[in-house]
Amino acid sequence: MDLTGAVWRKSSRSGPNGGNCVEVAGLAGLVALRDSKNGADGPALILTGDQWRALLGALRAPETSG
C-alpha cells in the first residue's frame, strides 16, 4: 500500500523530542500505524476500522490478572 500521501499524527503527550511514539494515519476505511523512529523508511501496520476499535478497546481496558 502506498502511504506517501498519508497524513501522520502522534499524541500531544509524546514530548518535545518525539521519541518512542506511535504515529497514526487515517486512510479510506483503514488506519495505518508506524513507529515514529522509523518514519517513512519503516514498516506500517494497516488495520480495518473494526481492528482499530478493538485495539483501542484493549489498550483502554483495565489490566486483569489471571
Secondary structure by P-SEA (a helix, b strand, c coil): ccccccbbbbbcccccccccbbbbbbcccbbbbbcccccccbbbbbbcaaaaaaaaaaaacccccc
